């Protein structure tokens, strides 16, 4: 595995600071990533005329089915690929656009199943009085990165994200809250400001992932050295 030098601490301020630097350096690549992946981010909106509801109902049902298929089997490939592009960018590497479609060629099953598992777990948590859902969402925030970056299967990705985020739940939650206000500011900046806002938000989470990964790996290496010295 490539040795990556990464010196940012896993804090909200340094994650956002590195995200700002990353956006300025790789703006066009990341802008393209959010545009392409954004097409599949949310369900399509359909206008429904009550006077012609009976006639339009079959089309609405068909559109709903297509939406579910896209959400389950197409959207994860683009969103997971975009996440990996942001990880590359925060590592100060030129993002590779092939990540956006690479999931269709390899690792497709793991991507789809990991997305499904993540949504199911968080969904169950939200049903259980919302707060457990928020906790689960924070602890599983790195699933997509781990599937794409480390090639983990869905179960391994969920378990590793839970392990990695131990002790960082409040940091992830705080970054999510701050991301909401960053998005609001972006919308207030003549609407188009939402694009750099989304880039900063996505790069912030990728920066936090990489910072925690680096810190965990450093701690693991120190433990190995200590064990060797004790022998």
C-alpha positions in Angstrom: 0.0 0.0 0.0 1.3 3.5 -0.9 2.7 5.4 2.0 0.9 8.7 2.3 2.3 11.6 4.2 -0.6 13.5 5.8 0.0 16.0 8.5 -3.5 17.4 9.3 -5.0 16.5 12.7 -8.5 15.0 12.8 -10.2 18.2 13.9 -13.1 20.2 12.4 -11.0 23.3 11.8 -8.1 21.5 10.1 -10.4 19.3 8.1 -12.2 22.4 6.7 -8.9 24.2 6.2 -7.5 21.4 4.2 -10.8 21.2 2.3 -10.5 24.8 1.3 -7.0 24.3 0.0 -8.1 21.2 -1.9 -11.0 23.0 -3.5 -8.8 25.8 -4.8 -6.3 23.3 -6.2 -8.6 20.8 -7.8 -11.8 22.8 -8.2 -12.7 21.8 -11.8 -12.2 18.1 -11.2 -14.2 18.1 -8.0 -16.9 20.3 -9.5 -17.3 17.8 -12.3 -17.5 15.0 -9.8 -20.3 16.6 -7.8 -22.2 17.5 -11.0 -22.1 13.9 -12.3 -22.8 12.2 -9.0 -25.4 14.8 -8.1 -27.6 13.7 -11.0 -28.2 10.5 -9.0 -28.3 12.0 -5.5 -32.0 12.6 -5.0 -35.3 11.3 -6.3 -36.8 13.1 -9.3 -39.7 15.4 -8.7 -42.9 14.8 -10.7 -45.8 17.1 -11.0 -49.1 15.4 -10.3 -52.4 16.8 -11.6 -55.3 15.7 -9.4 -57.8 16.0 -12.4 -55.7 13.5 -14.4 -54.5 11.4 -11.5 -56.1 8.2 -12.7 -54.4 8.5 -16.1 -51.0 9.5 -14.7 -50.9 6.9 -11.9 -49.3 4.1 -14.0 -46.5 6.5 -15.1 -45.9 7.7 -11.6 -45.7 4.1 -10.4 -43.2 3.3 -13.2 -41.2 6.4 -12.4 -41.1 5.4 -8.7 -39.8 2.0 -9.6 -37.1 3.5 -11.8 -36.2 5.8 -9.0 -35.8 2.9 -6.6 -33.7 1.0 -9.1 -31.4 4.0 -9.6 -31.1 4.6 -5.8 -30.2 1.0 -5.1 -28.1 0.0 -8.1 -26.7 3.1 -9.8 -26.5 5.9 -7.3 -24.0 4.1 -5.0 -21.5 3.6 -7.8 -21.3 7.3 -8.6 -21.4 8.6 -5.0 -18.8 6.1 -3.8 -16.6 7.0 -6.8 -17.0 10.7 -6.1 -16.1 10.1 -2.5 -12.9 8.4 -3.6 -12.1 11.3 -5.9 -12.2 13.6 -2.9 -10.0 11.3 -0.9 -7.4 11.4 -3.7 -7.7 15.2 -3.8 -7.1 15.7 0.0 -4.1 13.5 -0.5 -2.9 16.1 -2.9 -3.2 13.8 -5.9 -4.9 14.7 -9.1 -8.4 13.1 -8.9 -9.1 10.4 -11.4 -12.5 10.7 -13.1 -12.5 7.0 -13.8 -13.5 6.5 -10.2 -17.0 7.6 -11.0 -17.7 4.6 -13.2 -15.0 2.1 -11.9 -17.6 0.5 -9.7 -19.5 -0.8 -12.7 -16.3 -2.7 -13.8 -15.1 -4.0 -10.4 -16.2 -4.1 -6.8 -19.8 -3.4 -7.9 -21.5 -5.9 -5.6 -19.6 -4.7 -2.5 -20.5 -1.1 -3.3 -24.2 -1.8 -3.7 -24.4 -4.1 -0.7 -22.4 -1.7 1.5 -24.8 1.2 0.5 -27.8 -1.0 1.2 -26.4 -2.1 4.6 -25.5 1.4 5.6 -28.9 2.8 4.7 -30.7 -0.1 6.4 -28.7 0.3 9.7 -29.1 4.1 9.8 -32.8 3.8 8.8 -33.5 1.4 11.7 -31.7 3.8 14.0 -33.8 6.7 12.9 -37.0 4.7 13.4 -35.8 4.1 16.9 -36.4 7.7 18.1 -34.0 9.5 15.7 -31.0 9.9 18.0 -29.7 6.3 17.5 -29.9 7.0 13.8 -27.7 10.1 14.1 -25.2 8.1 16.2 -25.1 5.3 13.6 -24.8 7.8 10.7 -21.8 9.4 12.4 -20.1 6.1 13.2 -20.7 4.7 9.6 -19.6 7.9 7.9 -16.5 6.2 6.4 -18.1 3.2 4.9 -17.9 4.4 1.3 -14.2 5.5 1.7 -13.3 2.1 3.1 -15.0 0.2 0.3 -13.3 2.2 -2.4 -10.0 3.0 -0.7 -9.3 -0.3 1.1 -11.4 -2.7 -1.0 -13.3 -3.9 2.1 -16.5 -5.9 1.8 -19.7 -4.5 3.3 -19.4 -6.1 6.7 -15.7 -5.3 7.0 -16.4 -1.7 5.9 -19.1 -1.2 8.5 -17.0 -2.8 11.3 -13.9 -0.8 10.3 -15.8 2.5 10.1 -17.2 1.8 13.6 -13.7 1.1 14.9 -12.1 4.1 13.2 -14.7 6.6 14.4 -14.5 5.5 18.0 -13.7 8.7 19.9 -14.6 10.9 16.9 -18.3 10.7 17.0 -18.8 14.3 18.2 -16.2 15.6 15.7 -18.1 14.0 12.8 -21.4 15.3 14.2 -20.0 18.8 14.7 -18.7 18.8 11.1 -22.1 17.7 9.8 -23.8 20.5 11.7 -21.2 23.0 10.4 -21.7 21.6 6.9 -25.4 22.6 7.1 -24.5 26.2 7.7 -21.8 26.1 5.0 -24.5 24.9 2.5 -26.8 27.7 3.7 -24.1 30.3 3.1 -23.5 28.8 -0.3 -27.2 29.1 -1.3 -27.2 32.7 -0.1 -24.3 33.5 -2.4 -26.5 33.9 -5.5 -27.4 30.2 -5.5 -24.2 29.2 -7.5 -22.2 29.3 -4.3 -23.7 26.0 -3.3 -21.3 24.2 -5.7 -18.1 25.3 -3.9 -19.9 24.8 -0.6 -20.6 21.1 -1.5 -17.0 20.7 -2.6 -15.7 22.1 0.8 -18.2 19.9 2.7 -17.2 16.7 0.8 -13.5 17.5 1.0 -13.8 18.2 4.8 -15.2 14.7 5.4 -12.6 13.1 3.2 -9.9 15.1 5.0 -11.2 13.9 8.4 -11.2 10.3 7.1 -7.6 10.6 6.0 -6.5 12.3 9.2 -8.1 9.6 11.4 -6.7 6.9 9.1 -3.2 8.3 9.4 -3.5 8.7 13.2 -4.8 5.2 13.6 -2.1 3.7 11.4 0.6 5.7 13.3 -0.7 4.3 16.6 -0.7 0.8 15.2 2.9 1.1 14.1 3.9 2.5 17.5 2.3 -0.6 19.2 4.2 -2.9 16.9 7.5 -1.2 17.6 6.8 -1.4 21.4 6.1 -5.1 21.1 9.3 -5.7 19.1 11.3 -3.8 21.7 9.8 -5.8 24.6 10.8 -9.1 23.0 
